[in-house]
């Protein structure tokens, strides 16, 4: 039974091409890049549905406008705590599915 080669978090697995580089300089796999792109789109959509500007979201969440722009563009590798702040500022349940919006 052959074991999979170990790779570090900031490296793309050898059998998977690198996706993009996050704002923090981390090389992301295509899967991770797609996840961040979808997350960014969701943040942008929810913000728009609440008629919030990035400036207003930044003020309410304590996260800079520039970083919110990076998140919405799929380039910000955001922590769980920052996701919670965004969810609270947008007034959505952080753990709810589509039915919870």
C-alpha positions as CSV (number, residue, x, y, z in Angstrom):
1,X,0.0,0.0,0.0
2,X,1.7,3.2,-1.2
3,X,1.3,6.3,0.9
4,X,0.5,9.7,-0.5
5,X,3.5,12.1,-0.5
6,X,3.3,14.8,2.2
7,X,3.2,18.4,1.1
8,X,3.1,21.5,3.1
9,X,0.0,23.7,3.2
10,X,1.6,26.5,1.1
11,X,2.5,24.0,-1.6
12,X,0.2,22.7,-4.3
13,X,0.0,18.9,-4.1
14,X,2.4,17.4,-6.8
15,X,-0.5,15.9,-8.8
16,X,-2.6,19.1,-8.6
17,X,-1.5,22.3,-10.4
18,X,-1.3,25.5,-8.3
19,X,-4.3,27.7,-8.4
20,X,-3.5,31.3,-7.4
21,X,-1.5,33.0,-4.8
22,X,-3.6,34.4,-1.9
23,X,-3.1,38.0,-0.5
24,X,-0.9,36.4,2.2
25,X,1.4,34.9,-0.4
26,X,0.2,31.3,0.0
27,X,0.1,29.2,-3.1
28,X,-3.4,27.7,-3.2
29,X,-4.6,24.6,-5.0
30,X,-7.3,24.9,-7.6
31,X,-9.8,23.5,-5.1
32,X,-8.8,26.2,-2.5
33,X,-8.8,28.9,-5.1
34,X,-12.3,27.9,-6.2
35,X,-13.5,27.8,-2.6
36,X,-12.2,31.4,-1.9
37,X,-13.8,32.6,-5.2
38,X,-17.1,31.2,-4.2
39,X,-16.8,32.6,-0.7
40,X,-16.0,36.0,-2.1
41,X,-19.0,35.9,-4.4
42,X,-21.2,35.0,-1.5
43,X,-20.0,37.8,0.6
44,X,-20.4,40.3,-2.3
45,X,-23.9,38.9,-3.0
46,X,-25.1,39.1,0.6
47,X,-23.6,42.6,1.0
48,X,-25.4,43.7,-2.1
49,X,-28.7,42.2,-1.0
50,X,-28.4,44.2,2.2
51,X,-27.7,47.4,0.2
52,X,-24.4,47.7,2.0
53,X,-21.3,49.4,0.6
54,X,-17.9,48.0,1.3
55,X,-17.2,51.0,3.4
56,X,-20.3,50.3,5.6
57,X,-19.4,46.6,5.9
58,X,-15.9,47.6,6.8
59,X,-17.2,49.9,9.5
60,X,-19.6,47.4,11.0
61,X,-17.1,44.4,10.9
62,X,-13.9,46.2,11.8
63,X,-12.2,44.8,8.7
64,X,-10.6,47.2,6.2
65,X,-12.3,48.0,2.9
66,X,-9.2,46.8,1.1
67,X,-9.3,43.4,2.8
68,X,-13.0,43.0,2.1
69,X,-12.2,43.8,-1.6
70,X,-9.6,41.0,-1.6
71,X,-12.0,38.6,0.0
72,X,-14.7,39.4,-2.5
73,X,-12.2,38.9,-5.3
74,X,-11.3,35.5,-4.0
75,X,-7.8,36.5,-2.9
76,X,-8.2,37.0,0.8
77,X,-7.4,33.8,2.8
78,X,-9.8,34.8,5.6
79,X,-9.8,33.4,9.1
80,X,-12.9,31.9,10.8
81,X,-13.1,34.8,13.2
82,X,-13.1,37.4,10.4
83,X,-15.8,35.3,8.6
84,X,-17.8,35.5,11.8
85,X,-17.4,39.3,11.9
86,X,-18.5,39.6,8.3
87,X,-21.5,37.4,8.9
88,X,-22.6,39.4,12.0
89,X,-22.1,42.7,10.1
90,X,-24.1,41.4,7.1
91,X,-26.6,40.0,9.6
92,X,-26.7,36.4,8.4
93,X,-26.3,33.2,10.3
94,X,-22.6,32.1,9.9
95,X,-23.5,28.4,10.0
96,X,-26.8,28.5,8.0
97,X,-27.2,27.0,4.6
98,X,-29.0,28.8,1.8
99,X,-32.4,28.3,3.5
100,X,-31.1,30.4,6.5
101,X,-30.6,33.6,4.4
